[in-house]
Amino acid sequence: MSDLSILESNLGVTFGDKNLLKTALIHRSYINENPSAGEHNERLEFLGDAVLELVVTDHLYRNYKNPEGDLTNWRASLVNSKMLAQIAKENQIEEHLMLSRGEAKDTNTKARQYILANAVEAIIGAIYLDGGYDEAKKFVERNMLAKLEYILENELYIDSKSKFQEEAQAKTGITPTYHVLEETGPDHAKNFRIGIYLEDELIAEGVGTSKQEAQMDAAKNALDKKGW
């Protein structure tokens, strides 16, 4: 068991009930190997997800007069798994997670990103139960909403597929297309390599564990290659 006071310091939160924070750090896989460890963090994650979404939605609604579509995209950029995993790393949450031996070895993967993101949501749920809505709101403001200005300035809320299509149509009059170049792995663990094309020209390739993920990767690489 790690020293939770170090994590509390990183998070900027002192828990009255330390067991709430402990539970937020227990992954389901750990319980499989340590049945007596108590409850895993999925119920707290469920709660924290709702609290996070409410805090962000409330902030956007009160501070911006933009239409619903804009606010939805901005919210998604603040609460997606990539952003939450980044926040987990900034707060050094990963070293305090309780994982099975197998999961502990499986670093730098998409699965680890989701585990980190879920842990952040669980911690928000724990903060809410321990200190109330206002404490949870302060945490979200410090960690998520503080990044909003940068996201808006750099248009990071526009996904790479949408951005490449917009740029391609404006600059060339061509709508990009995507084609699967390679598909590997068993049905439950597929990997895709996808090419993005402007007419017959292959602009870039992308990889992912789903076609959507590979297309996003291809579009990001195409934006880099074109300097768009």
Buried (B, 14 or more C-beta within 10 A) or exposed (E): EEEBEEBBEBBEBEBEEBEBBBBBBBBBBBBEEEEEBEEBBBEBBEBBBBBBBBBBBEBBEEEEEEEEEBBBBBBEBBBEBEBBBBBBEEBEBBEBBBBBEEBBEBEEEBEBBBBBBBBBBBBBBBBBBBBEEEBBBBBBBBBBBEBBEEBBEEEBBBBBBEBBBEBBEEEEEEEBEBEEBEEEEEEEEBBBBBBBBBEEEEBBBBBBBEBBBBBBBBBBBBBEEBEE
